Amino acid sequence: MGQGNTTDRATFFAAYDAMLRRWPVDVTSIDVPSPYGTTRVHVCGAEGGTPLVLLPGGGTTSMAWFANVKDLCRHHRVYAVDLMGDIGRSVHDGAPLRGIGDLMVWLDAVLEGLGLAETRLCGHSYGAAIALNYTLHASHRVSRLALLDPTNCFAGLSARYLLRALPALLRRTVGRQRAFLLWEAGRLPADPAWRDFLDSATTAARSKVIAMRRPRPTDLRACTVPTLVLLAQRSRAHNVQRVAAAARGLLPEAGVAILPNASHHSLPTERPAELNHLLTQFLT
């Protein structure tokens, strides 16, 4: 996590730790070295369980999986990762992140540090884009892939979404971020601790997040890793029907489903029962 106001950082880390204490499973937190710095990974589930690596959306950290880990841990050894270059407890004090290639090298190092020759992989939003690109980069290491409302994978972000996000990006305030979430999701998060966490994350320092181009159609069509694409029906990040059609066309063996009454920013925390059911059904 980059340099920022000391008070804001302390508030953010206090909210982060409060969220972790609310996880309904026993958690072990470890730091995995890489050329770019240390990566914080929260590990839970039976030691003999099939490995599952979770990559969160930008600005949400591994804490975003608090409503999912209990169900996912029933069949998996879960590794929830704080993304390098984003807020959280990963420390980007090594080589700079210049592009998607660096993120691939970073995730290679994380999996090697965790001793995972092969894993199931699940990501949301920006994390889903990393997960898909990594699967194309190292398909032999990914046995199954789940993508939750993935951005810049099968279609671009909508112009309206980008315009709505711009004020909060230009000057990050709690008020602007809440207004953006209200517009996209229709309401603020129901869980008060998660709402407080997102407020604190808004003013926390943030390092560079890598912009990624969409994968080439030829690379997607050549992908044979079993894949599930779960889209949010009310997502304003992109045209959901267009993303669904593109995913079906480019990944003909993939399963594509649309979660009713879900928005891009309500995943994966709001009304998680159906999401958890579909994920566990696919992953197991």
Secondary structure as GFF3:
##gff-version 3
##sequence-region A 1 284
A	DSSP	alpha_helix	6	21	.	.	.	ID=ss1
A	DSSP	beta_strand	28	34	.	.	.	ID=ss2
A	DSSP	beta_strand	37	44	.	.	.	ID=ss3
A	DSSP	beta_strand	50	55	.	.	.	ID=ss4
A	DSSP	three_ten_helix	62	65	.	.	.	ID=ss5
A	DSSP	alpha_helix	69	72	.	.	.	ID=ss6
A	DSSP	beta_strand	76	81	.	.	.	ID=ss7
A	DSSP	alpha_helix	100	114	.	.	.	ID=ss8
A	DSSP	beta_strand	119	124	.	.	.	ID=ss9
A	DSSP	alpha_helix	126	137	.	.	.	ID=ss10
A	DSSP	three_ten_helix	139	141	.	.	.	ID=ss11
A	DSSP	beta_strand	142	148	.	.	.	ID=ss12
A	DSSP	alpha_helix	159	170	.	.	.	ID=ss13
A	DSSP	alpha_helix	174	185	.	.	.	ID=ss14
A	DSSP	alpha_helix	192	203	.	.	.	ID=ss15
A	DSSP	alpha_helix	217	221	.	.	.	ID=ss16
A	DSSP	beta_strand	227	232	.	.	.	ID=ss17
A	DSSP	alpha_helix	240	250	.	.	.	ID=ss18
A	DSSP	beta_strand	255	259	.	.	.	ID=ss19
A	DSSP	three_ten_helix	264	266	.	.	.	ID=ss20
A	DSSP	alpha_helix	272	283	.	.	.	ID=ss21
###
